[in-house]
Amino acid sequence: MVAVPDGLKAWELLKGRPHNVDLILTEVDLPSISGYALLTLIMEHEICKNIPVISMIPKINVLAAMKFSSFVNNTTSN
């Protein structure tokens, strides 16, 4: 398990060694780049796109949850 302080550091670490990652646990609200941007980078990467992602939304934020769900549905349908 590896923890990083922000989305950009997560992406740098992930793209540097994607074969060592079994699961990505992230938040939607991240410093540096958003969880949406991180998910986009992951899904566009040939190896990383196959790694399961669990994204957490802080507190109970129904609007953010709906936006994230819509984002994932639109990205995966392409």
VMD Tcl script that builds the backbone (N, CA, C; Angstrom):
set m [mol new atoms 234]
animate dup $m
set s [atomselect $m all]
$s set {name element resname resid chain x y z} {
  {N N MET 1 A 0.847 -1.166 0.000}
  {CA C MET 1 A 0.000 0.000 0.000}
  {C C MET 1 A 0.894 1.231 0.000}
  {N N VAL 2 A 0.511 2.212 -0.797}
  {CA C VAL 2 A 1.246 3.461 -0.894}
  {C C VAL 2 A 0.249 4.606 -0.774}
  {N N ALA 3 A 0.562 5.597 0.033}
  {CA C ALA 3 A -0.276 6.783 0.165}
  {C C ALA 3 A 0.502 7.991 -0.358}
  {N N VAL 4 A -0.188 8.840 -1.082}
  {CA C VAL 4 A 0.434 10.062 -1.597}
  {C C VAL 4 A -0.449 11.256 -1.233}
  {N N PRO 5 A 0.136 12.458 -1.133}
  {CA C PRO 5 A -0.619 13.614 -0.643}
  {C C PRO 5 A -1.533 14.298 -1.660}
  {N N ASP 6 A -1.362 14.011 -2.959}
  {CA C ASP 6 A -2.215 14.697 -3.936}
  {C C ASP 6 A -2.340 13.887 -5.223}
  {N N GLY 7 A -3.236 14.328 -6.076}
  {CA C GLY 7 A -3.538 13.610 -7.307}
  {C C GLY 7 A -2.391 13.548 -8.294}
  {N N LEU 8 A -1.617 14.615 -8.391}
  {CA C LEU 8 A -0.501 14.632 -9.330}
  {C C LEU 8 A 0.582 13.639 -8.911}
  {N N LYS 9 A 0.884 13.587 -7.632}
  {CA C LYS 9 A 1.867 12.618 -7.139}
  {C C LYS 9 A 1.347 11.188 -7.330}
  {N N ALA 10 A 0.046 11.003 -7.161}
  {CA C ALA 10 A -0.549 9.684 -7.393}
  {C C ALA 10 A -0.343 9.261 -8.841}
  {N N TRP 11 A -0.598 10.181 -9.779}
  {CA C TRP 11 A -0.451 9.855 -11.192}
  {C C TRP 11 A 1.010 9.558 -11.533}
  {N N GLU 12 A 1.932 10.370 -11.022}
  {CA C GLU 12 A 3.354 10.147 -11.287}
  {C C GLU 12 A 3.782 8.765 -10.799}
  {N N LEU 13 A 3.361 8.407 -9.606}
  {CA C LEU 13 A 3.696 7.104 -9.041}
  {C C LEU 13 A 3.053 5.979 -9.855}
  {N N LEU 14 A 1.798 6.159 -10.206}
  {CA C LEU 14 A 1.055 5.130 -10.922}
  {C C LEU 14 A 1.622 4.866 -12.308}
  {N N LYS 15 A 1.873 5.917 -13.066}
  {CA C LYS 15 A 2.367 5.696 -14.429}
  {C C LYS 15 A 3.799 5.179 -14.433}
  {N N GLY 16 A 4.523 5.389 -13.329}
  {CA C GLY 16 A 5.880 4.887 -13.237}
  {C C GLY 16 A 5.974 3.397 -12.951}
  {N N ARG 17 A 4.939 2.845 -12.343}
  {CA C ARG 17 A 4.942 1.402 -12.038}
  {C C ARG 17 A 3.528 0.824 -11.998}
  {N N PRO 18 A 2.819 0.867 -13.108}
  {CA C PRO 18 A 1.429 0.402 -13.129}
  {C C PRO 18 A 1.270 -1.093 -12.865}
  {N N HIS 19 A 2.297 -1.880 -13.139}
  {CA C HIS 19 A 2.189 -3.333 -12.932}
  {C C HIS 19 A 2.218 -3.705 -11.458}
  {N N ASN 20 A 2.598 -2.766 -10.596}
  {CA C ASN 20 A 2.669 -3.039 -9.159}
  {C C ASN 20 A 1.409 -2.606 -8.421}
  {N N VAL 21 A 0.396 -2.152 -9.143}
  {CA C VAL 21 A -0.818 -1.611 -8.526}
  {C C VAL 21 A -1.993 -2.546 -8.810}
  {N N ASP 22 A -2.666 -2.973 -7.730}
  {CA C ASP 22 A -3.829 -3.854 -7.871}
  {C C ASP 22 A -5.150 -3.117 -7.736}
  {N N LEU 23 A -5.141 -1.985 -7.043}
  {CA C LEU 23 A -6.365 -1.232 -6.773}
  {C C LEU 23 A -5.996 0.217 -6.492}
  {N N ILE 24 A -6.821 1.131 -6.980}
  {CA C ILE 24 A -6.622 2.561 -6.718}
  {C C ILE 24 A -7.791 3.035 -5.868}
  {N N LEU 25 A -7.477 3.602 -4.729}
  {CA C LEU 25 A -8.469 4.182 -3.822}
  {C C LEU 25 A -8.182 5.670 -3.773}
  {N N THR 26 A -9.130 6.474 -4.213}
  {CA C THR 26 A -8.895 7.909 -4.313}
  {C C THR 26 A -10.130 8.687 -3.876}
  {N N GLU 27 A -9.983 9.983 -3.820}
  {CA C GLU 27 A -11.101 10.878 -3.528}
  {C C GLU 27 A -11.384 11.725 -4.752}
  {N N VAL 28 A -12.577 12.279 -4.824}
  {CA C VAL 28 A -12.920 13.180 -5.917}
  {C C VAL 28 A -12.224 14.519 -5.714}
  {N N ASP 29 A -12.202 15.016 -4.497}
  {CA C ASP 29 A -11.563 16.299 -4.182}
  {C C ASP 29 A -10.115 16.060 -3.783}
  {N N LEU 30 A -9.199 16.338 -4.715}
  {CA C LEU 30 A -7.774 16.149 -4.469}
  {C C LEU 30 A -7.010 17.437 -4.710}
  {N N PRO 31 A -5.906 17.646 -3.998}
  {CA C PRO 31 A -5.028 18.766 -4.338}
  {C C PRO 31 A -4.319 18.485 -5.675}
  {N N SER 32 A -3.838 19.494 -6.315}
  {CA C SER 32 A -3.091 19.436 -7.587}
  {C C SER 32 A -3.996 19.166 -8.775}
  {N N ILE 33 A -4.501 17.957 -8.902}
  {CA C ILE 33 A -5.470 17.646 -9.963}
  {C C ILE 33 A -6.663 16.964 -9.307}
  {N N SER 34 A -7.813 17.140 -9.896}
  {CA C SER 34 A -9.035 16.572 -9.308}
  {C C SER 34 A -9.092 15.067 -9.511}
  {N N GLY 35 A -9.985 14.438 -8.781}
  {CA C GLY 35 A -10.220 13.015 -8.961}
  {C C GLY 35 A -10.722 12.704 -10.365}
  {N N TYR 36 A -11.461 13.644 -10.955}
  {CA C TYR 36 A -11.941 13.473 -12.332}
  {C C TYR 36 A -10.760 13.450 -13.293}
  {N N ALA 37 A -9.834 14.385 -13.102}
  {CA C ALA 37 A -8.652 14.449 -13.969}
  {C C ALA 37 A -7.796 13.202 -13.789}
  {N N LEU 38 A -7.633 12.756 -12.547}
  {CA C LEU 38 A -6.860 11.546 -12.288}
  {C C LEU 38 A -7.514 10.343 -12.965}
  {N N LEU 39 A -8.819 10.220 -12.852}
  {CA C LEU 39 A -9.527 9.113 -13.485}
  {C C LEU 39 A -9.378 9.164 -15.009}
  {N N THR 40 A -9.419 10.348 -15.576}
  {CA C THR 40 A -9.233 10.497 -17.022}
  {C C THR 40 A -7.850 10.005 -17.439}
  {N N LEU 41 A -6.824 10.412 -16.702}
  {CA C LEU 41 A -5.464 9.957 -17.006}
  {C C LEU 41 A -5.355 8.438 -16.896}
  {N N ILE 42 A -5.952 7.889 -15.859}
  {CA C ILE 42 A -5.920 6.440 -15.658}
  {C C ILE 42 A -6.597 5.721 -16.817}
  {N N MET 43 A -7.758 6.199 -17.229}
  {CA C MET 43 A -8.530 5.522 -18.269}
  {C C MET 43 A -7.910 5.677 -19.658}
  {N N GLU 44 A -7.072 6.695 -19.842}
  {CA C GLU 44 A -6.410 6.892 -21.133}
  {C C GLU 44 A -5.090 6.126 -21.225}
  {N N HIS 45 A -4.599 5.605 -20.122}
  {CA C HIS 45 A -3.328 4.877 -20.084}
  {C C HIS 45 A -3.577 3.402 -20.398}
  {N N GLU 46 A -2.829 2.867 -21.321}
  {CA C GLU 46 A -3.069 1.505 -21.816}
  {C C GLU 46 A -3.036 0.440 -20.717}
  {N N ILE 47 A -2.143 0.557 -19.760}
  {CA C ILE 47 A -2.049 -0.434 -18.690}
  {C C ILE 47 A -2.942 -0.053 -17.514}
  {N N CYS 48 A -2.897 1.209 -17.128}
  {CA C CYS 48 A -3.626 1.661 -15.931}
  {C C CYS 48 A -5.139 1.525 -16.064}
  {N N LYS 49 A -5.653 1.605 -17.286}
  {CA C LYS 49 A -7.109 1.579 -17.466}
  {C C LYS 49 A -7.740 0.271 -17.003}
  {N N ASN 50 A -6.932 -0.752 -16.795}
  {CA C ASN 50 A -7.456 -2.037 -16.340}
  {C C ASN 50 A -7.394 -2.211 -14.827}
  {N N ILE 51 A -6.891 -1.210 -14.113}
  {CA C ILE 51 A -6.800 -1.274 -12.654}
  {C C ILE 51 A -8.121 -0.786 -12.064}
  {N N PRO 52 A -8.733 -1.548 -11.173}
  {CA C PRO 52 A -9.982 -1.101 -10.542}
  {C C PRO 52 A -9.764 0.183 -9.728}
  {N N VAL 53 A -10.741 1.088 -9.794}
  {CA C VAL 53 A -10.668 2.359 -9.068}
  {C C VAL 53 A -11.885 2.485 -8.155}
  {N N ILE 54 A -11.630 2.807 -6.905}
  {CA C ILE 54 A -12.694 3.156 -5.965}
  {C C ILE 54 A -12.489 4.621 -5.637}
  {N N SER 55 A -13.493 5.430 -5.916}
  {CA C SER 55 A -13.396 6.857 -5.662}
  {C C SER 55 A -14.376 7.252 -4.577}
  {N N MET 56 A -13.857 7.930 -3.573}
  {CA C MET 56 A -14.685 8.347 -2.441}
  {C C MET 56 A -15.056 9.821 -2.583}
  {N N ILE 57 A -16.251 10.112 -2.144}
  {CA C ILE 57 A -16.726 11.492 -2.128}
  {C C ILE 57 A -16.869 11.886 -0.666}
  {N N PRO 58 A -16.188 12.961 -0.256}
  {CA C PRO 58 A -16.222 13.327 1.161}
  {C C PRO 58 A -17.624 13.684 1.640}
  {N N LYS 59 A -17.906 13.273 2.853}
  {CA C LYS 59 A -19.206 13.518 3.486}
  {C C LYS 59 A -20.311 12.956 2.613}
  {N N ILE 60 A -21.483 13.459 2.755}
  {CA C ILE 60 A -22.579 13.018 1.895}
  {C C ILE 60 A -22.845 14.142 0.903}
  {N N ASN 61 A -22.338 13.974 -0.294}
  {CA C ASN 61 A -22.454 14.986 -1.323}
  {C C ASN 61 A -23.126 14.334 -2.535}
  {N N VAL 62 A -24.423 14.383 -2.554}
  {CA C VAL 62 A -25.200 13.713 -3.594}
  {C C VAL 62 A -24.895 14.287 -4.972}
  {N N LEU 63 A -24.746 15.598 -5.065}
  {CA C LEU 63 A -24.479 16.226 -6.356}
  {C C LEU 63 A -23.133 15.755 -6.920}
  {N N ALA 64 A -22.109 15.703 -6.088}
  {CA C ALA 64 A -20.798 15.226 -6.546}
  {C C ALA 64 A -20.876 13.757 -6.939}
  {N N ALA 65 A -21.622 12.963 -6.201}
  {CA C ALA 65 A -21.771 11.539 -6.520}
  {C C ALA 65 A -22.449 11.368 -7.873}
  {N N MET 66 A -23.478 12.150 -8.133}
  {CA C MET 66 A -24.178 12.063 -9.412}
  {C C MET 66 A -23.264 12.504 -10.553}
  {N N LYS 67 A -22.504 13.576 -10.331}
  {CA C LYS 67 A -21.588 14.077 -11.351}
  {C C LYS 67 A -20.519 13.032 -11.653}
  {N N PHE 68 A -19.966 12.413 -10.617}
  {CA C PHE 68 A -18.926 11.409 -10.809}
  {C C PHE 68 A -19.483 10.194 -11.543}
  {N N SER 69 A -20.663 9.755 -11.164}
  {CA C SER 69 A -21.295 8.614 -11.821}
  {C C SER 69 A -21.525 8.903 -13.298}
  {N N SER 70 A -22.000 10.088 -13.602}
  {CA C SER 70 A -22.222 10.489 -14.985}
  {C C SER 70 A -20.903 10.539 -15.750}
  {N N PHE 71 A -19.864 11.069 -15.098}
  {CA C PHE 71 A -18.539 11.154 -15.711}
  {C C PHE 71 A -18.024 9.763 -16.065}
  {N N VAL 72 A -18.121 8.833 -15.129}
  {CA C VAL 72 A -17.637 7.463 -15.364}
  {C C VAL 72 A -18.437 6.807 -16.471}
  {N N ASN 73 A -19.746 6.966 -16.461}
  {CA C ASN 73 A -20.583 6.359 -17.504}
  {C C ASN 73 A -20.240 6.903 -18.881}
  {N N ASN 74 A -19.998 8.211 -18.981}
  {CA C ASN 74 A -19.659 8.813 -20.272}
  {C C ASN 74 A -18.280 8.382 -20.736}
  {N N THR 75 A -17.343 8.202 -19.811}
  {CA C THR 75 A -15.975 7.831 -20.190}
  {C C THR 75 A -15.890 6.375 -20.600}
  {N N THR 76 A -16.621 5.519 -19.909}
  {CA C THR 76 A -16.520 4.095 -20.205}
  {C C THR 76 A -17.324 3.692 -21.430}
  {N N SER 77 A -18.258 4.517 -21.862}
  {CA C SER 77 A -19.069 4.160 -23.019}
  {C C SER 77 A -18.376 4.482 -24.333}
  {N N ASN 78 A -17.255 5.202 -24.256}
  {CA C ASN 78 A -16.515 5.569 -25.493}
  {C C ASN 78 A -15.578 4.493 -25.939}
}
mol reanalyze $m
mol bondsrecalc $m
mol representation Tube
mol addrep $m
